[in-house]
Amino acid sequence: FERHREIYNFEKKWSFEEYEKEVHPVDNIRDLINQFKIWNSDTLDIVGQAHKGILIIKGDKLKARLSTFVGDSMKKLQEYLLNLTIRKAKEIADDYDGLISGLDKKPQTLATFAEYILAYRNANEVKQQ
């Protein structure tokens, strides 16, 4: 049971609601999801009941508690990552829509031609990023 102490301690101090309030790089989120996957397989190894000398260790409640925590946390984290990705994709699509609408206007006067060149330069800068 000692090897599951890390999961138990993490459950005590970690809160998804607090985690969600902060901004995290995708690499950190991926690492945490991978850690949850490892823990998920580790929780399957918890013995339901074991005899150790004169002690009887009942791990059913611990197994249920940690398995539920790891499974639920992993699902919440995956949903958080999906929502983050959708939000970022929408921002990028909105930026490109704005650039395209600026380039769709055919210049008729010198002032509109200057706006067209400015929109073209902005589109090239975004493309290079």
N, C-alpha and C positions, 0 to 999 in steps of 0.2 A: 504493500500500500504506500510505501515511502515514495516510489517513483511517480505516484499520482498527486503528490503534495503540490507540485508546481501548478497543476490545473486547479486544485482546490484553492490555493493562495490567489491565483489569478482571478478566479471567480469572486473571491471576497473583495478585491480592490478594483476590478474593472467594471465599468458601466457603459453600455452602448450609447445611452442617451448623452453622457458626457463626451464620449468619443466622437459622436456625430456632430457636436457643436463646434469642434475644431476642424481646421483644414489639414488634411494629410496628403502627402505625396502618394501616387498610385503604387510605387514600390513598397512603401510601408504597409499599405492595405493588402497588397498581394502577399507580403511576408506573413502578416497576421492570419490571413486566410489559410496559407500553407501550414502555419503552426496549429490552427484549429483542425486541419485535416489530420495531422499527426496525432493530436490529442484525441480526435474522434476514434482512431484505430486503437489508441492506448486504453481508452475507457472500455473497449470491448473485452480487454484482458482482465478486468477486475473480477475477481472470484466472488460468486454469490455468497458462499459460506465455506470457511476453511477452519480446520482444526490445527492449532499451533500449541502443542503441549496440552496444558489444562485450559487454554483459552479457545473459545469459539469466536471466530471473527466473521461478522455478518456484513458483507459488502453490498448487499442488494440496494439499500437506500443510497449509499455513496455512488454506486454505479448508475442508478436512475437519475440522481441529482446531477452528476457531472456529465453524463451523456446528454441529458436535456439541455444543460447550460451550453455545452459545446455545439450541439446541433442547432439550437436556436440562435446562438451568437453568430455562427457561420452563415446561416440564412440571412440574418439581419445585415451582416457585413457585405454579403453578396448583393443584396438589394440596394444597400447604400452605394456600392461601387457602380451598379447599373444606373441608379438615379444620377450619380455624379457624371457618368459617361453621357447619358442622355442630355443632361443640362449643358455640358460642354459642346456636344454636337449641335445642339440648338443655337448656342452662341455663335459657333463657327458658321452655321448655315445662315443665320441672320446677317452676319458680317458680309458674307459672299452675296447675299441677296441685295444688300445695300450697294455693294460695289457693282454688281451687274446692272442694277437700275440706273446707276450713274453713267455707266458705259452704254446703255441702250439709248440714251437721249442723243440724237444727232445734233451737232452744233450748227446753229443758224447764224449766230452773230459772233463777234470776237470775244465777248464776255462768256458766252456759253462754250466757245471753243476752249477758253482758258479753264473753265470748270471741267470740261471733258478731259483735258490733259492732266489736270490735278487728280481726277478720278482714276485715270489710267496709271499714273504713278503710284497711287495708293494701292491699286490692284497688284502692281508689280512688287511692291514692298511686302504685301501680304503673301504673295506667291513665294517669295524668297524665304519667308519665315517658315 
